[in-house]
Amino acid sequence: MSRILFMIPLALIASSASAQQQPGHDACARDVSRHCRAVMNNGDSAVLACLKQNRTRLSKACDKVLTEHGQ
């Protein structure tokens, strides 16, 4: 389950240096756990879709990460 939490930011920030991936993970990990727990085992695209569906409920930090990566 926690593996998906690490994978989502990697998918969102694939072009960033590895040192920059951790902030994206930290920004969205809680949001994924709170709003997208039901789809966490369905892959990165399902979690990303869930985050987008819950956009108005996301933390400002996670919303910023999504916006910065064209989502």
Buried (B, 14 or more C-beta within 10 A) or exposed (E): EEEBBEBBBBBBBEEBEEEEBEBBBBBBBBBBBEBBEEBBEEBBEBBBBBBEEBBEEBEEBBBBBBEEBEE
